[in-house]
Amino acid sequence: MASTRSAVVVGAGIAGLAVAGALAGTGWRVTLLERQDRLRAAPTAMLLWPSGVQALQALGLASGLDAIATPVPDRGLRRPDGRWLVEPDPASDRGSAQLVHAEDLHDALVAGLSDRVELRTGVRVRGVAPGATAAVTDGDQTWGADLVVAADGVDSVLRERVAPRCRTVSAGATAWRAMIPWFRAPELPPDLAAGGLTISAGGPATGGYQFFMASLGRRGAAGAGSRGGRYWRATVVGAPRPEPPETQLTLLRRWFAGWHEPVGELLAATEPGDLVQQELRTVHPMPPRYATALGAGALALLGDAGHSLPEHLGFGGCLALEDAATLVAKVQGAAPGAPLQTAVAAYSAARRPRLAQVQRRSRRLAATGPVARLGLVQARRRDQAVAATTSWQPPMAADPS
Ligand SMILES: Cc1cc2nc3c(=O)[nH]c(=O)nc-3n(C[C@H](O)[C@H](O)[C@H](O)COP(=O)(O)OP(=O)(O)OC[C@H]3O[C@@H](n4cnc5c(N)ncnc54)[C@H](O)[C@@H]3O)c2cc1C
């Protein structure tokens, strides 16, 4: 009888948690290494597009999603003065996203780790370990397995082994996010309560200043099993701010002063402790492949480690879940006992065109200039980019016999 397959997963973000849980759920022995002292998610929210939901279903991790996800209706696209670039259309695909509190999704993925996952926190992997097996090291200890999964985020130390020419570079923009708990979220009239996206013209890589808002409703009241509140995300051209959160909030209120309601109300209700600041960075150039042979085993890149693209703001987590679902399907299809190199090459081949397509579409979305500033072109590109997200199907696992 073939022995149990094993994997070492580096990084316990969305990508690492999803792949670790799914592999363990199908009988693999999994070690999950995370550099932080405990598993945690930022107190923000995340848009889950249909491909992300399909990937979670394929991974067997979607149970309980209904309890934590809130559909985000299409709220169109506006200019800062409130005029419509695109009016809301209830029949549009733009309304097919769901909003989840990042901590709720994180909790669901952690719950998906079965007792076959050996979790090691406080372990900062430094690179691949030399030798005949597929292994990583933190400088003191070594962890080997049939499969090493690099899910260690945009600053991946393992990417070098798969795509040595790729670097992490700034996209020239910074994002702030906040989740205002329901008890201090502003009361809003129904036409403003559902939220929406507002964009200003110009600016590299991001399409200018943006403000996105959506609601998770009253969830989170005493005794509730999931979190609620009002979520917003602001994208600003420029470097991250070194000042304390109080000053960052003052700056945000100044930058977005004069934007249509309820931008000001949301920023007024935000407290400095709610703010999560993140520089937008990207992996450049796009890796030519997402996996390689490693010793007798294999190494695969997942999530932001392989393709953090700022234009995907609001989609990178779903791409990470797609990666996880594809990798699991491909390695499940490998013949028992056979090395995994062929399976991870199939993973890489399956992901490359998909990621290239999404990248092309989102670059077009981010392009600025006199034409895009008219708004309608920008809006059409946005629709095309959104459509790209909905067209993905998880691969079927091949019969390993
Ligand atoms: C402002 C903003 C808004 C976004 N909104 C959305 C959205 O609405 N929907 C969506 O789908 N996506 C969204 N994204 C993208 C999404 O957040 C990311 O694509 C996703 O979180 C990537 O997950 P990951 O697991 O690949 O990487 P990460 O979340 O970065 O996780 C990597 C993990 O690896 C650990 N790690 C790193 N190095 C090491 C090491 N050497 N050793 C051990 N552990 C290590 C880290 O501590 C971390 O836990 C957004 C991104 C931004 C910046």
The ligand as a MOL file (V3000), in Angstrom:
LIG
                    3D

  0  0  0     0  0            999 V3000
M  V30 BEGIN CTAB
M  V30 COUNTS 53 58 0 0 0
M  V30 BEGIN ATOM
M  V30 1 C -6.4800 46.7700 0.7310 0
M  V30 2 C -6.7100 45.3800 0.2180 0
M  V30 3 C -8.0170 44.9050 0.0500 0
M  V30 4 C -8.2120 43.6170 -0.4440 0
M  V30 5 N -9.4980 43.1610 -0.6030 0
M  V30 6 C -9.7110 41.9180 -1.0910 0
M  V30 7 C -11.0510 41.4370 -1.2760 0
M  V30 8 O -12.0250 42.1280 -0.9910 0
M  V30 9 N -11.2270 40.1930 -1.8190 0
M  V30 10 C -10.1580 39.3950 -2.1830 0
M  V30 11 O -10.3610 38.2790 -2.6690 0
M  V30 12 N -8.8780 39.8300 -1.9960 0
M  V30 13 C -8.6390 41.0590 -1.4590 0
M  V30 14 N -7.3670 41.5170 -1.2770 0
M  V30 15 C -6.2340 40.6100 -1.5980 0
M  V30 16 C -6.0620 39.5800 -0.5010 0
M  V30 17 O -6.0620 40.1880 0.7700 0
M  V30 18 C -4.7430 38.8170 -0.6830 0
M  V30 19 O -4.6160 38.4480 -2.0350 0
M  V30 20 C -4.7410 37.5580 0.1810 0
M  V30 21 O -4.8730 37.8990 1.5340 0
M  V30 22 C -3.4520 36.7840 -0.0410 0
M  V30 23 O -3.4380 35.6800 0.8250 0
M  V30 24 P -2.1290 34.7880 0.9650 0
M  V30 25 O -2.5000 33.6910 1.8970 0
M  V30 26 O -1.6030 34.4560 -0.3680 0
M  V30 27 O -1.0400 35.7670 1.6100 0
M  V30 28 P -0.9740 36.4390 3.0550 0
M  V30 29 O -2.3380 36.7980 3.5200 0
M  V30 30 O 0.0290 37.5160 2.9550 0
M  V30 31 O -0.4440 35.3010 4.0240 0
M  V30 32 C 0.9010 34.9200 4.0590 0
M  V30 33 C 1.1690 34.2690 5.3990 0
M  V30 34 O 2.4810 33.7500 5.4000 0
M  V30 35 C 3.1510 34.1180 6.5970 0
M  V30 36 N 4.5810 34.1760 6.2790 0
M  V30 37 C 5.2070 35.0740 5.4910 0
M  V30 38 N 6.5210 34.7850 5.3940 0
M  V30 39 C 6.7250 33.6790 6.1530 0
M  V30 40 C 7.8700 32.9160 6.4440 0
M  V30 41 N 9.0720 33.2240 5.9480 0
M  V30 42 N 7.7360 31.8370 7.2590 0
M  V30 43 C 6.5210 31.4940 7.7660 0
M  V30 44 N 5.4040 32.1980 7.5230 0
M  V30 45 C 5.4900 33.2800 6.7100 0
M  V30 46 C 2.5620 35.4770 6.9440 0
M  V30 47 O 2.7160 35.7890 8.3110 0
M  V30 48 C 1.0930 35.2540 6.5650 0
M  V30 49 O 0.3520 34.6860 7.6160 0
M  V30 50 C -7.1240 42.7980 -0.7750 0
M  V30 51 C -5.8120 43.2610 -0.5880 0
M  V30 52 C -5.6050 44.5390 -0.0990 0
M  V30 53 C -4.1940 45.0230 0.1000 0
M  V30 END ATOM
M  V30 BEGIN BOND
M  V30 1 1 1 2
M  V30 2 1 2 3
M  V30 3 2 2 52
M  V30 4 2 3 4
M  V30 5 1 4 5
M  V30 6 1 4 50
M  V30 7 2 5 6
M  V30 8 1 6 7
M  V30 9 1 6 13
M  V30 10 2 7 8
M  V30 11 1 7 9
M  V30 12 1 9 10
M  V30 13 2 10 11
M  V30 14 1 10 12
M  V30 15 2 12 13
M  V30 16 1 13 14
M  V30 17 1 14 15
M  V30 18 1 14 50
M  V30 19 1 15 16
M  V30 20 1 16 17
M  V30 21 1 16 18
M  V30 22 1 18 19
M  V30 23 1 18 20
M  V30 24 1 20 21
M  V30 25 1 20 22
M  V30 26 1 22 23
M  V30 27 1 23 24
M  V30 28 2 24 25
M  V30 29 1 24 26
M  V30 30 1 24 27
M  V30 31 1 27 28
M  V30 32 2 28 29
M  V30 33 1 28 30
M  V30 34 1 28 31
M  V30 35 1 31 32
M  V30 36 1 32 33
M  V30 37 1 33 34
M  V30 38 1 33 48
M  V30 39 1 34 35
M  V30 40 1 35 36
M  V30 41 1 35 46
M  V30 42 1 36 37
M  V30 43 1 36 45
M  V30 44 2 37 38
M  V30 45 1 38 39
M  V30 46 1 39 40
M  V30 47 2 39 45
M  V30 48 1 40 41
M  V30 49 2 40 42
M  V30 50 1 42 43
M  V30 51 2 43 44
M  V30 52 1 44 45
M  V30 53 1 46 47
M  V30 54 1 46 48
M  V30 55 1 48 49
M  V30 56 2 50 51
M  V30 57 1 51 52
M  V30 58 1 52 53
M  V30 END BOND
M  V30 END CTAB
M  END
